[in-house]
Amino acid sequence: MSTSLLKRRRFLLGLGAGAGTLAMAGCGSDPAAGRYTEADIALLAEQREREAANAGKGPYGPQVYQGYRGLAELPWFDLDAGGRLRCTDETVPQSIDVHCHLGMSVLFEPRLDLQARTPRVRHLLDCDAQEPGCRLDLDVYANNNFTEDALSDLRLSTVAQALWGSAFAETQTIPNLLDEMDAMRVQQAIILPIKMGLPFGDSQTERWRDAILEAGVDDRLISGLSIFPRGETRIEEMRAHASTGARLMKIHPTVQAFYPDDPDMMEVYEEAQQLGLVIFYHGGRAGIEPESRHRYALPRHYEAVLANFPKLQVIL
């Protein structure tokens, strides 16, 4: 039996924790539990209450639509012959989206054709999955528009992309993304992988970069990179990816379970500063991640990075 196959069998035998483990890879005990307090928990609850109370009370009144397609009520959008939303106001300038993903296939790497075109894109939170679309309130955090069933589908899809394949991910392809960019007047998009710290099948940076080059669209889709914060070869990986021209590095405290100001991360930031990389952080608590992960992305945990690396460009 090959070493690779043995590693995979051992991983499966030790998995045990099921969907939660795969949905939030890199689990472990938190040696700094005091860094997340009851006051922090209360602040998040208070913020959600304020948001709900203020919905519809802005200068333009309620902003509630029936799904993403419902935005066609606004003067900048229309539906095309296929019922897809398009920005039809040519005075809206072309833009650059600095935070995009393609469909993910990790761990056992279920089959995924990133060059395929499908009739429609299934977004992870798919407000147009039904007719009419879900109630979309633009005054609240986007995820708060979805039912627990929809959020459960998101978590299941996260697991599926590692084991048997995700029906959502199969539609999140290069041609479909380009179609959406054209519809929304997006000139370029930066594709940001997230390295999960899995024992195998954890090469989204390389796989997405190769797929973009194969499609010949690297003038529109710009490959980013990711490293696992506790990975033994993280510095070498940064140098290798930078040598291919990658410049934007995504790291995700809540998914990868690390504090941005962990002393062990300082050499990562020093190297990024030397290489001219831009660090793209997930920042803040989204509210749909497990409670145990909220602690990592509090704003105060980013302050040391900004203070100690003044030449490092950071996007929060």
N, C-alpha and C positions, 0 to 999 in steps of 0.2 A: 504494500500500500504506500502511495506517495506521501511525502511529508505534508503537502498541501491538504490532501484528503484527510489525513490524521488530524490536522489542526481544525478542520471543519467539523469532524465528528466530535472532537473534544469540546468545541464551542457549543454545539447543539446539546450535548449531554449536560453542560453547565449552564445552559440558558435559563431554564426553569422559571424565570420571572415573567416570561411571556411578553405581551405587547408593550408594556410600559418600558421594558428594557430596550427594545429596538427603537421605540418612538423617541427616547431620550438616551442616546448612547453615552458611554463614558461614565457610568454610575459609580458611586462610591460614598463612603461616609464623609461627612463634612467636618473637618477639624476646626472650623472657625464659626461654629453655630451662633455665637454671640454677635456676629456681624449682621444678623437679621433679627430685628426685635419685634415685640408686640406693637410698638409704635409704628413700625414700618407696615405691618399688616393692617393696622387701623387706617393709615394714610391711604392705602390702595382702596379700601372699602369706601372711605369718604370721597375719594376722587370719583369712583363709579357712581355714587349717589348724586354728586354734583352734576356729573355729565347727564345722567338721566333726567334730573330736575330741570336742566337748562335746555334740553332738546326742544327745538321748535321756537325758541325765544330769541333767536338772533335777529339781525337787522332785516333779513329776507323771509322771516317766518319759517314754518315747517318745511323741511327739505326731505320729503319721503317719496320714494318711487317704487314701482313694481319691478324689482330686479334691475340688473345693469341695463337691460333693454329699455327700461322705463325712463332712463336719462334722455331718451329721444324727445321727451317733453321740453327739454331745455333748448335754447336757440342755437347751440353749437353742434348739435348731434341730429342724426337721422338714422333710420333703419334702412339697410340696403335690400335688394330683392330677396336675399336669403334670410332676412330677419336679423342680421347682425348689426350691431351698433357701429356707427362711423362718425368721426368728427368731420363735418362737411364745411366748417367755417375756415376758409383759406387764410383769414387774417390771424388765426392762431399759429404762432411760430412753431417750426419744427423743434423737437426737444430731444434730449438724451436721457434715457432711463438708466440710472446707475445701480439698479438692484433688480436683476432678473435671474430666474432659474430655468433650467430645462428639466425634463422628466428624469427622475432618479432611479437608478438600478444599482443597488449595492449588496454587500454580503454575498449571497449566492448569485447575484447578477442575473436576475430573470431577464428574458429577452426583451429588448426595447430598441425599436428602430427610430432613431432621432431624425432620420431623413424623410419620414412618412408624413403625408398630409391626411387629416381626418375631417369629417364633415363639420365638427365643432370641437372646441377646446373645452375639456372638463376642468375647471379651476378647482383648487383644493377646497375653497369655499365657493360653491357653485350656485350663485343667486339666480341663475337662469336655467337651472335644471328642471324647473317646473313651469307651467303656463297657467296663470301669470307668474312672474318671478316672485321671489321672496320679498318681504317688506324691507326696503333698504332705506335706512335713516342715516343721512350724511352727517348728522350732528353727534352721533355716538361712534365710539371705536368700532371699526368695521366688523370685527368678529362678534360683537354683541348683537348683530342682526340675525344670527343663525341659531337655530334650535339645537338642543342637545343631540338630536339624531344626526344633524349635519356635522356637528363637531365630532361625533363618534365616527362618521364616515371618514373624516380627515385623519383621525388617529389610525383607523384601520388601513387606510391607503398608505400611511407612513410605514406600517409594518409590511404591507403587501409588497412595497417596492424592494424589500430585502429578501423576500421568500418566494412567493409565487407570481409576482408581477402585479402592478397597479394599473387598473383601467383608467385612472386619472393620468398617471404618468405617460401612458401610451399616446395621449393626445398632446402632451406638452413637448412638442417637437420643434425643430428649426423652421420648417416651412410654416407651421401654424403660428409661431411667434412672429415671424416676418409679416404674415398676413395681419396680425393684430397691430403690429407696429405701423404698418401702412394705413390701417384704418384709423389709428389714433394720432397720426402725424408725429411719430417717433422716428427720428433719423437713425439713431444708434442705440444699442443697449449693451450694458456690461453684464456678462454672465458670471454669477458668483456661486461657486460650489461651496459645500460645507464638509470638511473632513470629519468623520464621526469617531475615529479611534477604534474602528472595527478590526478584527484580527485578519480579515482578508476582504477583497472586493470593495476597497475604500479608495477608489482612484477617480473620483468625479472630475478633479482638475484636468487630468490627462484625457479622460474619455470625452469630456465636453469640448476641450480644445481640439482634439483630433476630429470630432464630428463637425465642428465649425470649419476647420480647414478642408475637410472632405467636401463640404457643401460649397466651398469657395465664397463664403460670405463674411470673412474676417474684416472686411471694411465696414460692416454694419454690426456684427456681434463681436464684442471685444472680450477675450478670455480673461477672467480673473483667476485667482488661486486661493487655496486654503491649506492650512496645516492644522494638525491636532495639537493643541497647546501643550500637552504633556508627552508628545511623541519624542522618542529618542533621536530621530533623524530630522527634527523639525527645521533646524538651521540649514542643513544640507538641502532639504526640499525647497526652502525659500530661495536659496541661491540657484538651484536648478530651474525653478519656475521663472525666476527673474531673468535668467539667461535666455529664455524663449520670448521675452518681451512682456510678460505679465507684470502689471503694476498695481493692481487693486487686490488686496488680500482680505478675505472675509473670515472673521472669527466670531463665534456666537456663544457668549458666556452661558446662556441658559441651556442650550443644546449640548455644548461641550463641557459643561459643569466646571467652570473655573472663574475665579475672581480676576478681573482685568488688572488689578494692582498687586496680584500675587508676586512676591519677589522673584520667583522662578521665571516669570514672564519678562523680566527686564532685558534679558539677553535677546529675546525675540524682538522687542522694540528697538533695541540698539542696532540689531542687524537690519531691520526694516528701514531704519533711518539711514544706515550706510548704503543700502541698496536703492534708496529712493522709492520704496514702496509706500502706498497709501493704505492705512489700516481702516477697514470698513467693519464697524462693530454693530451687532444688534444691541440696542440700548433700551433699558426700561423693561417693565413687566407687561407682557401682552395680556396676561390673565387666563390664557388657555393652556399654558404649560403647567406641569405638576407644581403643586405648592412648594415642594422641596427645591424647585429651581428658581423661584422668584428672587431668592437672596443674591444671586450672582450679578444681576444687571441693574442694581440700584445706582443712580447717577454718581453718588459719592465714591463709588469704587473705580471710577474712571479718572478721578482728579489727579492722582499721582502720575499717570501716564502723560497727561497734558503738561504737568508741571516739570517733569524730569526730562522730557524729550521735545524741546521747543521746535526742533526742525522736522519732527515727524508729523506728516499730514494725517489727520484723523477725521473720519466721518462717523457720526453717531446716529 
